[in-house]
Amino acid sequence: MGALALKAIKEEEIKQPPLLNKPWRELKFTEEVRTELIEEIKKYTAKTGVVEQPRILLTGQIKAGKSSFFNSVNSVFKGFPIFQATACEKESSMSKYCRTYAVYDSKGGKTLPFTFCDIMGLEPYNDKGILVKDIINVIRGYIPG
């Protein structure tokens, strides 16, 4: 198959109809809404007294964006881009250990009422990534973060 035919096939693949005829919800994301959401996150409290500071476990396959998600949340609260958790496009997991990250509010320097736990990604067909039993151990608190 020639280069022109391949180019035509690729252009045909790109031209796909929209998934929905109209948006499934209207979003009005203003600076006021952003500020309200940030304040709501800062004031979060656990529904039970047993949990002092909840940990949010970031888990998923390799290259899913676990570390990037943490960096994005961190950047919102710092007020500028920050890349504390190492993230990149690799064929294997960039995170090698269970790391716990606190997010600090740049305006007051206080930590948010929760932390993020970043772990290795799940890798298909091999045991180089984190195993399901290890994820269970992280959830149960057996693996320090």
C-alpha positions as CSV (number, residue, x, y, z in Angstrom):
1,M,0.0,0.0,0.0
2,G,1.4,3.4,-1.0
3,A,2.0,6.4,1.3
4,L,-1.0,8.2,-0.2
5,A,-3.3,5.4,0.5
6,L,-2.1,5.2,4.1
7,K,-2.5,8.9,4.5
8,A,-6.1,8.7,3.2
9,I,-6.9,5.8,5.6
10,K,-5.5,7.8,8.6
11,E,-7.5,10.9,7.6
12,E,-10.6,8.7,7.3
13,E,-10.0,7.3,10.8
14,I,-9.7,10.9,12.2
15,K,-13.1,12.0,10.8
16,Q,-15.4,10.5,13.4
17,P,-18.8,11.8,14.3
18,P,-19.2,13.4,17.7
19,L,-20.1,11.0,20.5
20,L,-23.0,13.1,21.7
21,N,-25.4,15.5,19.9
22,K,-25.3,17.9,22.8
23,P,-23.1,18.2,25.9
24,W,-24.3,15.9,28.7
25,R,-24.1,18.8,31.2
26,E,-23.4,22.5,31.1
27,L,-20.3,23.6,32.9
28,K,-19.9,27.1,34.1
29,F,-16.4,27.1,35.5
30,T,-15.7,30.6,36.7
31,E,-13.0,31.9,39.1
32,E,-15.7,32.1,41.7
33,V,-16.6,28.4,41.3
34,R,-12.9,27.5,41.3
35,T,-12.4,29.4,44.6
36,E,-15.4,27.7,46.2
37,L,-14.2,24.3,45.2
38,I,-10.7,24.9,46.5
39,E,-12.1,26.2,49.8
40,E,-14.4,23.1,50.1
41,I,-11.4,20.8,49.6
42,K,-9.4,22.7,52.3
43,K,-12.2,22.3,54.8
44,Y,-12.7,18.5,54.2
45,T,-13.1,16.4,57.3
46,A,-13.4,12.6,57.5
47,K,-16.9,11.3,58.4
48,T,-15.4,9.2,61.1
49,G,-13.0,10.0,64.0
50,V,-11.1,6.8,63.4
51,V,-9.3,8.3,60.3
52,E,-7.1,11.2,61.3
53,Q,-5.8,12.1,57.8
54,P,-7.2,10.1,54.9
55,R,-4.8,8.8,52.3
56,I,-5.8,8.8,48.6
57,L,-4.3,5.9,46.8
58,L,-3.3,6.7,43.2
59,T,-3.4,3.4,41.4
60,G,-3.7,2.3,37.8
61,Q,-1.8,1.0,34.8
62,I,1.6,2.4,33.8
63,K,1.4,5.7,32.0
64,A,-2.2,6.3,33.4
65,G,-1.1,9.6,34.9
66,K,-1.0,8.9,38.6
67,S,2.0,11.0,39.4
68,S,0.9,13.7,36.9
69,F,-2.5,13.9,38.7
70,F,-0.8,14.5,42.0
71,N,1.4,17.2,40.4
72,S,-1.7,18.9,38.9
73,V,-3.4,19.0,42.3
74,N,-0.3,20.2,43.9
75,S,0.2,23.0,41.3
76,V,-3.4,24.2,41.8
77,F,-2.8,24.7,45.6
78,K,0.7,26.1,45.2
79,G,-0.5,28.6,42.6
80,F,2.3,27.7,40.1
81,P,3.4,24.5,38.2
82,I,5.3,22.1,40.4
83,F,6.6,18.7,39.5
84,Q,7.3,17.0,42.9
85,A,6.4,13.5,41.8
86,T,8.5,12.2,38.9
87,A,6.4,11.5,35.8
88,C,7.3,10.6,32.2
89,E,6.4,8.6,29.2
90,K,8.1,5.2,29.9
91,E,7.2,1.7,29.1
92,S,7.6,0.7,32.7
93,S,6.5,2.3,36.0
94,M,8.3,5.5,36.9
95,S,7.3,5.2,40.6
96,K,9.3,2.4,42.2
97,Y,8.2,2.8,45.8
98,C,5.1,3.7,47.8
99,R,5.5,7.5,48.3
100,T,3.2,9.7,50.4
101,Y,2.8,13.3,49.3
102,A,1.2,16.1,51.3
103,V,-0.2,19.0,49.5
104,Y,0.5,22.4,51.0
105,D,-1.7,25.5,50.5
106,S,0.6,28.2,49.4
107,K,-1.5,31.0,50.9
108,G,-1.1,29.7,54.5
109,G,1.4,26.9,54.3
110,K,-0.9,24.5,55.9
111,T,-1.3,20.9,54.5
112,L,-4.5,19.8,53.0
113,P,-6.6,17.4,55.3
114,F,-5.5,14.4,53.2
115,T,-2.4,13.0,51.5
116,F,-1.8,11.1,48.3
117,C,-0.1,7.7,48.1
118,D,1.6,7.2,44.7
119,I,2.6,3.6,43.9
120,M,4.0,1.6,41.0
121,G,1.7,1.1,38.0
122,L,0.1,-2.1,37.1
123,E,1.9,-3.8,34.2
124,P,0.2,-6.4,32.0
125,Y,1.7,-9.8,31.4
126,N,4.6,-9.5,33.8
127,D,5.4,-9.0,37.4
128,K,7.5,-5.9,37.1
129,G,4.7,-3.6,38.2
130,I,2.9,-3.6,41.5
131,L,0.9,-6.8,42.3
132,V,-2.7,-6.7,43.4
133,K,-1.7,-8.3,46.8
134,D,0.7,-5.3,47.3
135,I,-2.1,-2.8,46.6
136,I,-4.2,-4.6,49.3
137,N,-1.3,-4.3,51.7
138,V,-1.0,-0.6,51.0
139,I,-4.7,-0.1,51.6
140,R,-4.5,-2.0,54.9
141,G,-1.5,0.1,56.0
142,Y,1.0,-2.7,56.0
143,I,3.4,-0.9,53.7
144,P,4.7,2.4,55.0
145,G,4.4,5.4,52.8
